[in-house]
Amino acid sequence: MKRALFEEDHEQFRELAAEFNSREISGKYAQWEKDHQIPREVWRSAGENGLLGLAVPEEFGGMGIDDYRFRVVLDEEFVRSGHLAVALALHLHDDLVLPYLLAYGSQDLKSRWLPRFVDGSTITSCAFTEPGAGSDLRGVRTKAMRDGEDWLISGQKTFIGNGAHGDAALVLARTDGETSRAGAESFSLFLVERSEGYSNGQPFDKMGLRASDTAELFFDEVRVSDADRIGEVGQGLRYVKEQLPQARLALAVAASAICTAAFEQAHEHASNRSTFGQALTEYQNTRFELADLKTESHVTQSFVDRAVLAFNDGELSESEAAEVKLWASESAKRLTDRALQLHGGYGYIMEYPIAQSFTASRLLTIFGGTSEIMRETIGRAL
Ligand SMILES: Cc1cc2nc3c(=O)[nH]c(=O)nc-3n(C[C@H](O)[C@H](O)[C@H](O)COP(=O)(O)OP(=O)(O)OC[C@H]3O[C@@H](n4cnc5c(N)ncnc54)[C@H](O)[C@@H]3O)c2cc1C
């Protein structure tokens, strides 16, 4: 069955992304995994090549592309080439921070921030999670207190992607001044630039996706202008809820690309590896495994493609996004495990792409809302 998602423009964009990928990333990525860092000049180059902030309007330096299929192309190119941490780093910048600036930022905020966002000179992170608040964001304790025309932000965030090397963070903070249990209108969003009082821990030693740095952030009375508040005071949690479909769809897209790659990697390995005098593909068990991998990756891709089109039409609901994230991320976890098994011992060695896919997919049922929270969301909407 021919895939019906893409048109000519998307395929042209794929060539651009593939060319960037091989010129700027291939051959260097293994070192970035050791350094826990994607070099800053790569962000600049991605910006110069028009790969950042695709949805930013032309008046702010972007291309104003509101067709999510272009983001899918980019994700697929990075995932299939095994550059999974690059996909994640760009996802944080483009899918988790940008939508808030576009949807709720003032004209002044957009004109100051978006050009830097698009050209790669400012790397952003999305700082919601705290040591005491992951699935349940009402547990957020980071506080923003009024100080004249400004705000003073104090608190701690954890597991923040692009946290160690980022220049600014989208911070969810409590603005009701209370210490008791928070309500729906207790939180607001701020774009906080690295300045006095803003620091980070060392990147965490993650099991996978190591080139994308993940770190704690500390805010000690960081002064933030009211002009860098995003949207209305007290509406932070509502905005987070409204942006969940894109955040979850993005992870489903990456998960689906991982499923496809897992099949391809297993197929290639099994075709080239012999035991007892015959190729692995001569064994019925191997063929059955490959048949399952191929079929399940196609099912996942079809579901995700449909969700992408629904999102483009403004029709992907929160619970549908949860379904597609749940399905695709659990599939990626299952399929990479089975594909790894077909690699034997080689599957356990990180220089093999399947080992990278396996560890990356393990994050996808946790990050951006766990599978249990996805089931809660779907169940509540029944
Ligand atoms: C590598 C990595 C990168 C990350 N990047 C970012 C980032 O850039 N920005 C950011 O803000 N966050 C980030 N996170 C945080 C991530 O989104 C959270 O880890 C995730 O939301 C889960 O929160 P938690 O770790 O506090 O787990 P908890 O909320 O403590 O959950 C623990 C377990 O309890 C289950 N559970 C919790 N509540 C319920 C319930 N109501 N019903 C049933 N089961 C439940 C969960 O499903 C899970 O299995 C990242 C995490 C990792 C590991």
The ligand as an SDF file (V2000), in Angstrom:
LIG
                    3D

 53 58  0  0  0  0  0  0  0  0999 V2000
   15.0000   11.7770   29.5290 C   0  0  0  0  0  0  0  0  0  0  0  0
   13.8440   12.5960   30.0000 C   0  0  0  0  0  0  0  0  0  0  0  0
   13.5970   13.8190   29.4030 C   0  0  0  0  0  0  0  0  0  0  0  0
   12.5740   14.6350   29.8950 C   0  0  0  0  0  0  0  0  0  0  0  0
   12.3990   15.8790   29.3570 N   0  0  0  0  0  0  0  0  0  0  0  0
   11.5410   16.7380   29.9570 C   0  0  0  0  0  0  0  0  0  0  0  0
   11.4820   18.1030   29.5410 C   0  0  0  0  0  0  0  0  0  0  0  0
   12.1970   18.5330   28.6210 O   0  0  0  0  0  0  0  0  0  0  0  0
   10.6330   18.9440   30.2150 N   0  0  0  0  0  0  0  0  0  0  0  0
    9.8370   18.5150   31.2230 C   0  0  0  0  0  0  0  0  0  0  0  0
    9.1030   19.3310   31.7760 O   0  0  0  0  0  0  0  0  0  0  0  0
    9.8480   17.2190   31.6220 N   0  0  0  0  0  0  0  0  0  0  0  0
   10.6840   16.3230   31.0160 C   0  0  0  0  0  0  0  0  0  0  0  0
   10.7460   15.0170   31.4230 N   0  0  0  0  0  0  0  0  0  0  0  0
    9.8590   14.5740   32.5100 C   0  0  0  0  0  0  0  0  0  0  0  0
    8.7840   13.5800   32.0940 C   0  0  0  0  0  0  0  0  0  0  0  0
    7.7910   14.1920   31.3050 O   0  0  0  0  0  0  0  0  0  0  0  0
    8.2550   12.9510   33.3940 C   0  0  0  0  0  0  0  0  0  0  0  0
    9.2910   12.0690   33.8460 O   0  0  0  0  0  0  0  0  0  0  0  0
    6.9620   12.1940   33.2140 C   0  0  0  0  0  0  0  0  0  0  0  0
    5.9000   13.0970   32.9700 O   0  0  0  0  0  0  0  0  0  0  0  0
    6.6090   11.3530   34.4570 C   0  0  0  0  0  0  0  0  0  0  0  0
    6.7240   12.0890   35.6410 O   0  0  0  0  0  0  0  0  0  0  0  0
    7.5820   11.5090   36.8640 P   0  0  0  0  0  0  0  0  0  0  0  0
    8.9070   11.0880   36.3420 O   0  0  0  0  0  0  0  0  0  0  0  0
    7.5430   12.4990   37.9580 O   0  0  0  0  0  0  0  0  0  0  0  0
    6.8470   10.1730   37.2890 O   0  0  0  0  0  0  0  0  0  0  0  0
    5.6050   10.0800   38.3250 P   0  0  0  0  0  0  0  0  0  0  0  0
    4.5770   11.0920   38.0010 O   0  0  0  0  0  0  0  0  0  0  0  0
    6.1610   10.0440   39.7060 O   0  0  0  0  0  0  0  0  0  0  0  0
    5.0310    8.6400   37.9700 O   0  0  0  0  0  0  0  0  0  0  0  0
    5.6260    7.4130   38.4610 C   0  0  0  0  0  0  0  0  0  0  0  0
    4.7620    6.2480   37.9990 C   0  0  0  0  0  0  0  0  0  0  0  0
    3.4560    6.3880   38.5590 O   0  0  0  0  0  0  0  0  0  0  0  0
    2.4810    6.3300   37.5320 C   0  0  0  0  0  0  0  0  0  0  0  0
    1.3570    7.2170   37.8410 N   0  0  0  0  0  0  0  0  0  0  0  0
    1.4090    8.5180   38.2220 C   0  0  0  0  0  0  0  0  0  0  0  0
    0.1650    9.0060   38.3810 N   0  0  0  0  0  0  0  0  0  0  0  0
   -0.6880    7.9950   38.0750 C   0  0  0  0  0  0  0  0  0  0  0  0
   -2.1090    7.8740   38.0180 C   0  0  0  0  0  0  0  0  0  0  0  0
   -2.9250    8.9180   38.2600 N   0  0  0  0  0  0  0  0  0  0  0  0
   -2.6360    6.6750   37.6870 N   0  0  0  0  0  0  0  0  0  0  0  0
   -1.8360    5.6120   37.4070 C   0  0  0  0  0  0  0  0  0  0  0  0
   -0.4790    5.6780   37.4300 N   0  0  0  0  0  0  0  0  0  0  0  0
    0.0750    6.8490   37.7460 C   0  0  0  0  0  0  0  0  0  0  0  0
    3.2200    6.8200   36.2810 C   0  0  0  0  0  0  0  0  0  0  0  0
    2.5730    6.3840   35.1150 O   0  0  0  0  0  0  0  0  0  0  0  0
    4.5780    6.1850   36.4810 C   0  0  0  0  0  0  0  0  0  0  0  0
    4.5410    4.8670   36.0570 O   0  0  0  0  0  0  0  0  0  0  0  0
   11.7410   14.1650   30.9380 C   0  0  0  0  0  0  0  0  0  0  0  0
   11.9660   12.9190   31.5100 C   0  0  0  0  0  0  0  0  0  0  0  0
   13.0170   12.1430   31.0690 C   0  0  0  0  0  0  0  0  0  0  0  0
   13.2730   10.8010   31.7390 C   0  0  0  0  0  0  0  0  0  0  0  0
  1  2  1  0
  2  3  1  0
  2 52  2  0
  3  4  2  0
  4  5  1  0
  4 50  1  0
  5  6  2  0
  6  7  1  0
  6 13  1  0
  7  8  2  0
  7  9  1  0
  9 10  1  0
 10 11  2  0
 10 12  1  0
 12 13  2  0
 13 14  1  0
 14 15  1  0
 14 50  1  0
 15 16  1  0
 16 17  1  0
 16 18  1  0
 18 19  1  0
 18 20  1  0
 20 21  1  0
 20 22  1  0
 22 23  1  0
 23 24  1  0
 24 25  2  0
 24 26  1  0
 24 27  1  0
 27 28  1  0
 28 29  2  0
 28 30  1  0
 28 31  1  0
 31 32  1  0
 32 33  1  0
 33 34  1  0
 33 48  1  0
 34 35  1  0
 35 36  1  0
 35 46  1  0
 36 37  1  0
 36 45  1  0
 37 38  2  0
 38 39  1  0
 39 40  1  0
 39 45  2  0
 40 41  1  0
 40 42  2  0
 42 43  1  0
 43 44  2  0
 44 45  1  0
 46 47  1  0
 46 48  1  0
 48 49  1  0
 50 51  2  0
 51 52  1  0
 52 53  1  0
M  END
$$$$
